[in-house]
Amino acid sequence: MVSFLASLIESMVRIREEGIEKKGEVAGYGNSGWTMREIGRDRSCLGSDSRIVVCGEPGLRQPRSGGSSPSGLHSSNGFDGDDIIGKMLERNRLRNDQLQRSSAVRTYVIRNLEGKLAAQAVVRVDYEAPDKKTFNKTSEKGSAIVRHLVFDRLIQSEGETSAGREHHNSAITGANYTFALAGEEEVGPYHCFVLEATPKRKDKYLFEGKIWVDAQDFAVVKIVGRPAKKPSFWINHADFVRQYQRIDGFWLPYRDETSVEVKIYGRRIFTVDHQQYVINPASPLQADTGSDPDD
């Protein structure tokens, strides 16, 4: 999850760096509000491989203030942060074993703070266990440069990670984080344990922030945080929110939102909406070729 955020930030940096190579000309990003100028042939290139995200559900609201009760939580349930994460990992393994295939439609969008659209792409994502993902872009608009440097590279990075060609040790486990139980809160229809997550090392693939875990299913409902390590000289701030929804017993992304403040260009808002899920259909998902299935 956080590796996706790192990839997004890297892509934003690449816009800042690579997009300026236009043989000395000003490179305009259409009507997107992105403008870049050449800063010299001997510019330094910052590279890394990375990725990001956020989720939610229709009607999903932010936790109500005053909903925390740390002392009551310990006395009534006897859980600490490590207990909750342990149960979450166990339940996740069971859910992953049961998820054989799925499909969803994602809408990738980048806007500035005034809401002006920079770029948008709609992509169908098909998953087949254990690790196969395919991506089919169905529509796009806005800056071609932004779509290529951000959306296309995010999709490529996710495909490489799912195929095992790229791996980052960013899992939400005790090996990477310490967890402190902060209380209980309601997130929409879900009653959640709230955990404060502190990374055990400064790593751009880890985050610091909070995790909301459903008290019944022991599944992540929401994550709010920022990278544990500043990802680039060009990035002043980066914050993300990821929220999940429960569909047919599985907890799946609904909406990712990341706010990135880039030097010179200011703050940009990146969102991914995950919709139209189809879970474990009777036959493998495939594109309609118009052929007779009995042929």
N, C-alpha and C positions, 0 to 999 in steps of 0.2 A: 504494500500500500504506500509506504513512504518512499520506496524506490520510484514509484510513479511520480510522486511530487518532485523528486530529485531530477527525473528526466524532463519534467515540464520546465523546471527552472533552467536546466541546461539548454533547453530549446529556446527559452526566452533570451538567454545569454547569446545564443547563436544568432538570433535576430539582431542583437546589438552588435555582434562582431562580423558575421558572415554577410549579412544583408547589405553592408556598406561597400562591398566589392563590386563596383559598377564602372570600372575604368575611369575613376575620378569624377563620375557624374553623380548628381544627387539622385538617390533611389527613393522614389515616392511610393508609399504603400496604398495607392488608390485613395479612397475616401475613408480609410480605416483610422486615420489619426496617427499612424506610425510614420515617422520620417527619419531617414538616416543619411549621414554625410560621411564621406571618406575621411578617415582620421590619420591616413598615412600608410605607406606601403609596409612599413616595419612595425605594424601594430602587433601586440602580443596576443596570442590565441589561448583562451582558457578552455580546456576540454575536460569532459567527464562523461560517464554514461549514467543515465538516470531515468526517473519517471514520477507522477502524482495523482490525488483525488479527494471526493466528498459525496455523501448520499443522504437521502431523506425519503419521506413517504407522504402522499397526499394528506394534508392536515397535520403533518408532523410539526410540533412546535418546540421551541427551546424550553429547557427545563425551567420550572417555576422557581423563583427565588424563595428562599426560606424553606426549601424542601429537604435540606440535609439534616441528618440526625446521626452523626458519627458514633456517639456513645451507645445509642439504642441499637444501632446496627451490629456492633460487636456483641452486645449482651443477648440479643434476640436470635441471632443466627450463628454466632461463633465463627464467622469467616474472617480471614484477613485477606489482604490483596493477593498473596501467592495462592491461597486456596481457590479464590475466584478464577484466577487465570488458569490454574490447573484444571478446574472443571470446564472452563471454556475450551481449552485445547482438546480435552477428551471428547466433548460434544462436537467440536468442529471436525474431528477425525471421523466420527460416526456420520455426520451430515455429508462430508466429502465422499465417503464410501457409497452413499446412497444417490449422489448426484451423478448420473451417467451422461446426460447431455442436456443442453439448454440453448436458448437463443434469446437475444435482446436487441433493442435498437438504442444506440447511443447518439446523443446530440452534443457535439463539442462546440463551445462558443467562447470567444474572447471579446471583452468589451472594456472600454475605459470607464473611469468613475462616473462620467456623465451618462453612461449607458449606450454610448455610440458603438455600433458593431464593427469589430475589426475583421473577424472571420468566423465562419460557421461550417461545420461538416456533420452530416448524418451518416452513421455507419451501423450496419448490421453485424453483430458478433455472434458466431456460433461456437459453442464449446462441446467437446466430446472427451470423456474421461479416458486416460487420466490427466492429459495435459495438452490436448490439441485445441488450438483456437484459430479460427479463420475470420478475416475481416473483409467486408464488402461495403465500399462507400457507395451510398445511394444518391446523395446530393451534396452540394457545397456552394458557398458564396463568400464574397468578401475578398480580402487580399490573398492572392495566390502565394506570395512569399511567406506570409504568416501561416497559411495552411500547410505549406511544404515544411517549413522549419519547425513548426510546433506539432500540428496534428499528425502529419505523416510520420514524423520521427517518434512520437509517442506510441503510435500503433506498431511501428517496427520494433521498438524496444520491448513492448509488451509481448509481441509475438516471439521474440528471441528468448525472453524470460520464461514464458510458458513452455517453450520447446526445450528448455534446459541449456541453451547455449550461453545464457547470461544469468548469473545468480548473485544476489546480494544478501548478506546475512542481516535482514531487517525484520525478522519475524517478531511478533509481540510475545516474547517469552522471557523467562527469568534469566536467560543467558545474556540478554541485551538490555533489560530494564529492571529497575526496582519498582515495586508497586505499593502504594499506600492507599488504604481505604479512606475515602473522604466523606462518605455518607451515602444516602439514598435519594433519588430524585425521580420524578415522573417525566418521561419524554414521550409526548403524545399518549398513545394507549399502553405504553410499556413502563413497568416499574423497574428501575435500574439501580444497580450498585454503581457508585462513582469512584473511579480509581485515578490517582495521580501517578502518571508514568514518568520516571526519571531515567534517562539513558545512562548506561554504564560507561560509555566512552563518547567522545566527540566524533561523530560520524555523520556525513550528509545523508546517509540512508536510514538514520534513526531520527526520532522526534522527541520533543518534550511537550507534555500537555496532559489532557484528561481523556479517559475512556469511560463510556457508559455501557454497562453490561446488563442485559436483560436478566432479571432475578429468577425467572422461571426456566428459560431455555439456555441460559449461560451463553449468549451470543452477543457480539458487539452490536450496539444500536447506534452509537455515535462516537467519533473521535474528533477532538479539537486540539490543534497543536501547531508547532513550528519546527523547522529543521534543528537538530541538535548542534549542527555546525554550519556556519555561514557558507552557503554553497558557492558564492562567487563574489569577486570584487564589485561586479556590476549590480548586484542585488543588495538593496538596503534592508528590505524586510520581506518575509514570506510567511504567510499563515494559511492554514487549511482547515476545512471542516469536512468530515465524511460522515454521512448518515446512511443507515441501512433500513430495509423493509423486510417483513416476513411474508413469504409467498410459498404456499403449500408445504410449510414446515422448514423451508430453507431461508436463510438470511442473506439477502443479496443487495448490492449497491442500488441506491435510488438516485442520489445526487451528490456530486463532488463540487466543492467550491474552493478555489484557491485565489488568494490575493497576493500579488507579487509587485513590489515597488522596485522598478528598474531605474538606475541612475540616468538622468537626463530626460527619460520618457515618462517618468511618474508611475502611478499605480495602474495595474491592469487586473481585471477580474476574469478568471478562467473557470468555466463550469462544464461539467459533464452530467447530463441527465440520462438515466438508465430506465427504459420503459419497454412495454410490450414483451414481457418475459413469457417464454414457453418452457416449461420444466418437464424433463423426462418424457418426451413424446414416445409413443409406442414404437416408432421406427426412427432410424437415424435422420437427423435434419439434413436436408440437401436442397439445392436450388431446383426449381421446377424447370425441367428441360422440355416439357411438352410431349415427352415420349410415353408410350403405353407401358405401365409397370409390369405387364405380363409378357412383354416382348423379350 
